[in-house]
Amino acid sequence: MKVNSTELQNNFGKYLMLAAREDIIITRNGTEIAKLSALGNTDAEYGAESEIIREKAEDYRYGGRKASYEEFLELSQNSDERYEYIDGEIYLLASPKTTHQTALTELLVIFYNWFQGKKCTPMVAPYDITLKRNPENINVV
């Protein structure tokens, strides 16, 4: 199946489901530029299996060892980088993508308008949330 890039963008969910059954060739100005395929399919033209590219949480692990909550606090207070502390491990936060920031902005406007005249005020990141189950079980996200 062939589809132009504008149609694909406007109906991505539909074509994502169709790609599970057949390859989707994407065109721009009449020129074939990309192919959307289901994972696990074999690319007959190149003889290579489809691969998925993704980052692993380990790629963002700081120091590769367990750390105390106090170590996390010292690191985060003395750095311009942003970190999370989850189950005793420190992770460097990845920068948000444009689509994330767009969604965040739209949600902020909705919440801001909803809470006009009320005691609650919606805020935008970066704010850490500290979850303390007990003194030995603290997470910061």
KEDO-714621 format. One line per 10 residues: for each residue x, y, z of C-alpha. Coordinates in nm, 3 decimals, m for minus. Layout:
<rs>
X Y Z; ...
</rs>
This chain:
<rs>
0.000 0.000 0.000; 0.122 0.352 m0.076; 0.025 0.662 0.120; 0.149 1.020 0.112; 0.317 1.165 0.418; 0.035 1.410 0.496; m0.225 1.133 0.496; 0.000 0.921 0.717; 0.050 1.205 0.966; m0.322 1.280 0.983
m0.421 0.914 1.032; m0.113 0.756 1.190; m0.303 0.518 1.419; m0.496 0.375 1.125; m0.179 0.310 0.924; 0.004 0.170 1.224; m0.266 m0.097 1.253; m0.258 m0.163 0.877; 0.122 m0.204 0.889; 0.069 m0.515 1.102
m0.082 m0.678 0.791; 0.116 m0.521 0.507; 0.402 m0.283 0.441; 0.306 0.083 0.398; 0.517 0.281 0.149; 0.525 0.652 0.239; 0.559 0.909 m0.038; 0.636 1.279 m0.044; 0.564 1.475 m0.360; 0.515 1.144 m0.542
0.856 1.003 m0.442; 0.882 0.694 m0.221; 1.077 0.796 0.089; 1.009 0.541 0.364; 0.845 0.212 0.455; 0.638 0.132 0.764; 0.657 m0.241 0.847; 0.552 m0.464 1.131; 0.829 m0.583 1.364; 0.948 m0.932 1.295
0.884 m0.906 0.921; 1.174 m0.982 0.692; 1.277 m0.717 0.446; 1.296 m0.929 0.129; 1.481 m0.658 m0.062; 1.776 m0.650 0.180; 1.740 m0.990 0.349; 1.761 m0.830 0.694; 1.520 m0.875 0.980; 1.346 m0.567 1.116
1.509 m0.425 1.427; 1.375 m0.199 1.697; 1.588 0.087 1.823; 1.527 0.196 2.178; 1.713 0.332 2.472; 1.752 0.124 2.784; 1.711 0.258 3.136; 2.071 0.152 3.198; 2.180 0.418 2.946; 2.068 0.681 3.197
2.189 0.512 3.517; 2.429 0.732 3.712; 2.730 0.554 3.856; 2.590 0.202 3.801; 2.549 0.129 4.173; 2.298 0.176 4.453; 2.315 0.517 4.619; 2.175 0.662 4.936; 1.904 0.928 4.936; 2.161 1.169 5.081
2.397 1.102 4.787; 2.109 1.174 4.549; 2.030 1.502 4.726; 2.395 1.612 4.711; 2.425 1.525 4.342; 2.101 1.696 4.242; 2.177 2.011 4.444; 2.526 2.049 4.295; 2.442 1.986 3.929; 2.262 2.161 3.645
2.146 1.817 3.522; 1.818 1.666 3.641; 1.802 1.327 3.806; 1.548 1.079 3.943; 1.607 0.852 4.241; 1.421 0.523 4.208; 1.469 0.221 4.434; 1.815 0.334 4.539; 1.939 0.408 4.186; 2.004 0.749 4.031
1.897 0.812 3.670; 1.982 1.106 3.444; 1.662 1.250 3.298; 1.645 1.262 2.920; 1.538 1.587 2.757; 1.169 1.591 2.663; 1.074 1.574 2.295; 0.876 1.846 2.116; 0.560 1.631 2.110; 0.586 1.592 2.488
0.624 1.967 2.535; 0.330 2.035 2.301; 0.106 1.798 2.499; 0.225 1.951 2.826; 0.141 2.301 2.703; m0.207 2.197 2.590; m0.276 2.029 2.925; m0.148 2.330 3.118; m0.389 2.561 2.931; m0.681 2.327 3.005
m0.589 2.297 3.374; m0.512 2.668 3.406; m0.855 2.762 3.270; m1.033 2.500 3.483; m0.870 2.616 3.806; m0.932 2.991 3.755; m1.073 3.128 4.080; m1.000 2.807 4.273; m0.735 2.739 4.537; m0.536 2.497 4.319
m0.274 2.636 4.078; m0.135 2.413 3.801; 0.242 2.436 3.761; 0.484 2.338 3.487; 0.791 2.118 3.539; 1.058 2.092 3.660; 0.929 1.999 4.001; 1.036 1.682 4.176; 0.785 1.459 4.350; 0.925 1.279 4.654
0.748 0.955 4.745; 0.829 0.845 5.101; 0.687 0.508 5.197; 0.913 0.498 5.502; 1.260 0.642 5.587; 1.430 0.353 5.404; 1.205 0.362 5.096; 1.222 0.702 4.923; 1.184 0.768 4.549; 1.214 1.103 4.370
1.066 1.143 4.020
</rs>
